Amino acid sequence: MKQHGGTGPQRSCIACRREGDKANFLRFVIAPDGTVTPDLEGKLPGRGAYLCQSRRCVLDAASKRLFNRAFKGMAAAVDGPALVTLLQQIMEQRISGYLALANKAGATVSGGEAIERSLKGIKLPRLLVLATDISSAIAEKLEGMAARAAVPVVQVLPKELLGQLVGKESDRSAVAVMSDGFAWSLVKEIERYRNYLEEESGR
């Protein structure tokens, strides 16, 4: 996990005490009733507490009541497993949201033949998204084409959901993102999601 270095504002994880760029941590605030609330965009008002992009650190912070310490005794008790699940759902929703927005903006290509044409075209995709349940043969073929065209590849979300996000009634094994802005946002969200799903922080 990339937690160190950089020149942005620095923060430290309340669980493992690792330090790094603020952008590489998960931020939490407390609601008026003391509920610990994830703030992945970092825009909610109030004092923030930070954790590594790791389920392990989230669970440790909950079980050791570290949120309560960080928020000066104002935080309510936290159900660690429930918070872990909530964070994963929020991250998946953010990835899905960017894909849906890219599709609405006309910045996606889906379907095997259409994607292959785009990878051979003049205007190349900025990112190729493969489904988690894509067949190994199709994945290998598309990854090879993307590598030759220097197009980055990520693998996330099942075929059924990819199809729904690009407005198709059938499953989609892959979606090409044609916009730099949407591609950058997706890479950032997916990297955080992958870090979070690792068993331990600091990998």
C-alpha positions in Angstrom: 0.0 0.0 0.0 1.4 3.4 -0.9 1.2 5.4 2.3 4.5 7.2 2.5 6.2 10.2 0.9 4.7 12.9 -1.2 4.5 16.6 -0.7 0.8 17.0 0.3 -0.6 17.6 3.8 0.6 14.9 6.1 -1.6 12.8 8.5 -1.1 9.7 10.6 -3.3 6.6 11.1 -4.9 6.5 14.6 -4.5 2.7 14.6 -1.0 1.9 13.4 0.5 5.4 13.5 1.8 5.3 10.0 2.3 8.7 8.5 1.8 9.9 4.9 -0.1 12.1 2.5 -3.6 13.0 3.6 -4.9 11.8 0.3 -3.8 8.2 1.1 -5.9 7.9 4.2 -9.5 7.3 5.0 -11.1 10.3 6.8 -13.8 10.1 9.5 -15.8 12.7 11.3 -18.5 12.4 13.9 -22.1 13.4 13.5 -23.9 15.5 16.2 -25.1 12.3 17.9 -21.5 10.9 18.0 -21.8 8.5 15.2 -18.5 7.9 13.4 -19.0 8.8 9.7 -16.8 8.0 6.8 -15.8 11.1 4.7 -14.0 9.7 1.7 -14.2 13.0 -0.2 -12.7 14.8 2.8 -15.2 17.6 2.6 -17.4 17.2 5.7 -16.9 19.8 8.4 -15.4 19.2 11.8 -12.4 17.5 13.2 -11.2 14.5 11.3 -9.6 11.2 12.3 -7.6 9.2 9.8 -6.9 5.6 9.1 -4.9 3.7 6.6 -6.8 2.3 3.6 -7.0 -1.0 5.4 -9.7 -3.1 6.9 -7.3 -4.2 9.6 -6.8 -0.6 10.8 -10.5 0.1 10.7 -11.2 -3.0 12.9 -8.4 -2.1 15.3 -9.6 1.5 15.7 -13.1 0.2 16.5 -12.1 -2.6 18.9 -9.6 -0.4 20.8 -12.0 2.6 20.9 -9.4 4.8 19.1 -12.2 6.9 17.5 -13.3 7.9 21.0 -9.8 9.0 21.9 -9.3 10.9 18.6 -12.6 12.7 19.0 -11.9 13.6 22.7 -14.5 11.3 24.1 -17.3 12.4 21.9 -17.6 9.4 19.6 -20.2 6.7 20.1 -19.2 3.0 20.2 -18.3 1.7 16.7 -19.3 -1.7 15.4 -16.1 -2.6 13.6 -17.4 -5.3 11.1 -20.4 -3.1 10.2 -18.1 -0.1 9.5 -15.8 -2.3 7.4 -18.8 -3.4 5.3 -20.1 0.2 5.0 -16.8 1.5 3.7 -16.6 -1.3 1.1 -20.1 -0.4 -0.1 -19.3 3.3 -0.3 -16.1 2.6 -2.3 -18.0 0.3 -4.7 -20.7 2.9 -5.1 -18.1 5.6 -5.9 -16.5 3.4 -8.6 -20.0 2.5 -10.0 -20.9 6.2 -10.0 -17.9 7.3 -12.0 -18.5 4.6 -14.6 -22.2 5.6 -14.9 -21.3 9.3 -15.2 -18.7 8.4 -17.9 -21.3 6.5 -19.8 -23.8 9.3 -19.5 -21.2 11.7 -20.9 -20.7 9.4 -23.9 -17.2 8.5 -22.7 -17.4 4.7 -22.7 -17.2 1.9 -25.2 -18.4 -1.6 -24.4 -18.9 -4.8 -26.3 -16.0 -7.0 -27.5 -15.8 -5.9 -31.1 -16.2 -2.2 -30.2 -13.5 -2.3 -27.6 -11.1 -4.1 -30.0 -11.7 -1.4 -32.6 -11.1 1.3 -30.0 -7.8 -0.3 -29.1 -6.7 -0.3 -32.7 -8.0 3.2 -33.4 -6.5 6.7 -33.5 -8.2 7.8 -30.4 -7.3 5.2 -27.8 -9.1 4.5 -24.6 -7.6 6.1 -21.5 -8.5 3.1 -19.3 -9.8 -0.4 -19.9 -12.0 -1.9 -17.1 -12.3 -5.7 -17.0 -15.0 -7.5 -15.0 -13.9 -9.6 -12.1 -15.6 -12.6 -13.6 -14.4 -12.2 -17.2 -13.2 -15.4 -18.9 -9.4 -15.9 -18.8 -9.2 -16.1 -22.6 -11.0 -12.8 -23.2 -9.0 -11.1 -20.4 -5.7 -12.3 -21.9 -6.7 -11.1 -25.4 -7.8 -7.7 -24.3 -4.9 -7.2 -21.9 -2.5 -8.0 -24.7 -4.1 -5.5 -27.0 -4.2 -2.9 -24.3 -0.5 -3.5 -23.5 0.5 -3.0 -27.1 -1.5 0.3 -27.2 -0.1 1.4 -23.8 -3.6 1.6 -22.3 -3.8 0.9 -18.6 -6.0 -2.0 -17.4 -7.9 -2.4 -14.1 -10.2 -5.3 -13.0 -13.2 -4.5 -10.8 -16.9 -5.3 -10.5 -18.8 -8.2 -12.0 -20.0 -8.4 -15.6 -23.7 -8.0 -14.7 -23.0 -4.7 -12.9 -20.7 -3.4 -15.6 -23.5 -4.0 -18.1 -26.0 -2.1 -15.9 -23.7 0.8 -15.5 -23.3 1.3 -19.2 -27.0 1.0 -19.8 -27.0 -2.5 -21.4 -29.5 -5.3 -20.7 -26.8 -7.9 -21.2 -23.5 -8.4 -19.2 -20.4 -6.6 -20.2 -17.0 -8.3 -19.7 -15.1 -5.0 -20.3 -15.7 -1.3 -20.6 -13.3 1.2 -22.2 -13.2 4.7 -20.7 -12.3 7.3 -23.3 -12.0 10.4 -21.1 -8.8 11.4 -19.2 -10.8 12.9 -16.4 -13.0 9.9 -15.7 -10.1 7.5 -16.2 -8.0 9.4 -13.6 -10.9 9.4 -11.1 -11.6 5.7 -11.6 -7.9 4.7 -11.2 -7.8 6.7 -7.9 -11.0 5.1 -6.6 -10.0 1.6 -7.6 -6.5 1.9 -6.1 -8.1 2.9 -2.8 -10.6 0.0 -3.0 -7.9 -2.5 -3.7 -5.7 -1.2 -0.8 -8.7 -1.5 1.4 -9.4 -5.1 0.5 -5.9 -6.2 1.4 -5.6 -8.1 4.7 -3.0 -5.9 6.2 -1.9 -2.3 5.9 1.5 -1.4 4.6 1.7 -4.0 1.8 
